[in-house]
């Protein structure tokens, strides 16, 4: 990876400029940015047209069969469907910044395997994340228009590139419920007594400035960065939450030789996902990790 180079001075707002032609950009950069936006708009229009051409309405028989299948799934105790908390809007893109988990010693893979075996006996419909899906969110989900997509991307990548590489330490298990009360998450929070908590908190504050400048919500208060390893549809009762937390802690005791320390991992890259596109940027060297580990 090539380190991300900011194109503006340090005195500029990390959120960037909404019109794409703010301070520090020359005429050539402004023209290039407009061309990129126009090209992206044409491609998006072509994709929408293709979707419209492919739409085929189901027959009455198919609709009735679908209703019967759903009824059979309910009676058989099938997994509840996910509930979309924000309605999809054409031309809007979901985005968030995050750190990826680095499972260098396969400790996380062993933990996930252990809880995937034990948790379904407590809650049959629980969904356990795969190791490849595990991440630590640094922002809330942002919803971007085509006009703000590029300046948002520039601001986030600049903020991440100024953040330090970090050795993430997790400790204990905590339960989170989303704002809409449609899903309960079981997570391993970052150890608040560790140096990594302060580093991640600094990343989140830097990214919050970008979010606010683009009319997006800042990170949750209080700041509790975490890695979600399992979830279940709905707001789970407290007693079931406690049983699941106990099962995860018990699994961790068998995997970790020294408390939670075996699950620590080093992050040297930050990530941004906009729609289906994912980008990575090198984090800055720190006193602890002056070079790539």
N, C-alpha and C positions, 0 to 999 in steps of 0.2 A: 504493500500500500504506500502511496505517496502522501506525505502530510498535507493536510488542507491548509492553504494559504489564504488568509483574509485579504480581500481586495480593497478594504477601507482602512482608515486610520483608527488607532485605539480610542480616539475621542468620540467615534461614532457610536450611536446606540446599537447594541447588539441585535436588536430586532430587525435591523435593516430599514429600508425606505419603501413605503407601500407602492409608489409609482415606478420603482425600478430605475429611476434616473436621478437619484438624490446626490448628496455630497460624495465626492471621491470618484464618481463615475464620469468618464469622458464621453464624447459623442459616439465614438466607436463602440464602447461597451453598451450604451443605451440602445443603439441600433441593433446590436447583436442580441440583446435581451428581448427587444420587440419581435425580432425575427423568430427567436426560439419560442416565444409565446404564441405567435401566429401559426407556426408549424405544429405546435402541440394542439392548438385549437382545431386545425384542419384534421389532424389524426383522430382527435376525440369525436369530431363530427362524423367521420367515416365509420368509427366504431358504433356510434349510436344508430346510424343508418343501417349498418349490417344487422344490428340487433332487431330493428323494426322489420327487416325483410324476413328474419327467421322466426318471427312470432307465429305460432300455430295454435289456434284455440282448441281446447280439448273437447271431445264429443260428450254428449250427455251420458253415454255408457261409461266413459272414463271417469267422469266426475262422481257418478254413483259408486263405481268400484273403489275410488280413492276414499270415499266416506266410509265404506264398509271395511277397508283395510285399516284405517285409523281406529275404528271401533274395535277391531280385533287386536290391534297393538295395545290399546288401553286395557282390555280384558286380560291380555297376556303379561301385563306389567312391563311394557317396553319403556325404553329410556325417554323421559320427557324431552320435548323439543326445546331448543334454545329460544329465548325471547329477545328480539332486537330492541335495545333500549332507545336507539335513535333511528327514526325513519330514514330510509335511503332517499337521497335527493340527486337527481341527474346533474352531473357537472360538479358535484362536491366530492372531496377526497378525504378519507379518514387518515390520520397521521399520528404517530407518537415516536418519541425518542427513548432509547433503552440501552442497557448493557446486556451482552450475551453471556451465559454461563459457560465457563471453561472447565470441563470435567476431565482433567488430565490423569487422574488416578482411578477413574471409574467408580468413585465413591457415590456420586449422585445417581449413577445408573443402578448401583446396588440398592440404594435407598428407594428409588422409584419402583424397582422390582419387588421389594419387600412390602411396600404399602399397597401396591397394585394387587397383591395376593391377599392382604388382610382386610382392607377397607370395604370391599363389596359385601362382606358378610355382615357389616354394620349398616351400611346404606347401599342397597343394590344398584341404585342409579348414579352413584358417584363416578365422576370422570377424573382419571389420573393422567396428568400431563406426561408426554414423552420427554426424554432428556433433551432432545433437539428443540423442543418448544420452550424450555425454561429460560426466563429472562427477568431482568430487574427494570421496571418502568421508571423513567425519569420525568415524564410529563403525563398529564391526562391526555385523553384522546382529543385531538384537534380536528375540526371539520373545515376544510379549505376550499375556496373557490379557485378557478383557474387564474384569476388576477393576482391572488395573494400567494399562490403556491410557491413561486420561485423565490420571492423575498423571504418567505418563512423558511424555506430550505436553507438559504444562505445564512440566515440568522442562527438557526439551530446548529448547522455544521461549524460555524465560527465559535459558538459557545462551547460546543463539545471539544473542539481543538484546543481551547484554552484551559480545559479541565485536566486534572492530573490523573495519571494511571493509578489504579487502586487495587489493593488486595481486599476483596469483599469477605467480611466475616459475618456469618449468620448465627443466630442463637434462638432456641426455643421454637414454638409453633403458635401462630396467632390466626384467629378467624376474622375475615372481613366480609361484609355484605355490601353489594353495590348500591348506589343511590336509589335505584328503582326497586330495590328489594326483590329482584328477580333471580339472583344467583348468590350463593355463599361460597367463599373461597377459603382454602386452608393453605397458609403461607409460612415461610421461614423468614422472619424479619431480620434486617441487618442489626447486628449487635450495637446498641446505642452507646456502649462504653468503649467501642473500638475507634481507632483513627479513621477507619473506612467510613463510618457513619458521618463524620464531619466532612470528609471529602465528597461523599455522595450528596449530602445536604447542600454543599457549595455548588455542585453541578446543577442541582434542582433549582436553586435560587437564580443562577445565571440563565437557565432555560425559561424560568418563569417570566423574566423580563421580555423574552422573545414572544412567549404566549400572549402576554397582556398587550403587547404592541400590535398583535394581530387579532385582538378582540376574542381571545380564547381564555378559558379558565386556567388559573395557576394550579399548582399541585395541591393535594389534599392537606388540610391542617387538622391535627398536628402532622408533621412530616414523618411518615413511617414507611420508608422504602423496604420492599420485601420481594420474595420470589414465590409465586403461587405454584403449588405442586398438585393440587386437586381442587375440584369444585363440584357443586351439585345445584340443580335448578331449584329456585325458591329460597326463602329465608328459613334456614334450618332451625328447628327447636334447640334450645340451649343444651339439653341433655344429650342429644345426638352429636352436637358440636364437641362436647367434652369427651365422648367416647372416641370420636375420630382423632382428636388431638392426642389423646392418650396412646392410640394405636400408632400414630406417626412418631411420637417420642420413643416408644418402645422399639420401633423399627430402627430409628437412628442410633439407639444404644447398641444394637447388634452390628451396625455398619461402622460406627465411629469408635476408634480405640481411645481417643482422648476427647471426651465431651463432644462438642460440635466442631472442633478445630479441623477435622479431616475434610470438612465440606467447604473450607475456605478456597477461594480461587482468585486469580489475578486477571484484571481487565485492562488491556492496553488499547482497546478500540471502543468507540461509541458508535451507535447505529441510529439511523432515521429511516422510518418506513412511511411512504406516502402512497396511498392506494396499494398496489401490488409491487411497487418499486422500493427496493431496500438499498441504502448506501451506508458505507462505513467510513470512519475518519479516525486517524491516529490521535490518541490522547497525549497530552504533554508529558515529558519526563518529569519525575518527581524525585525528591531526596531518597525515597525508598527504592524507586525503580528508575534510575537515570538512563538505562538502556532497556531494550526489549528483553523480558525474562525468557 
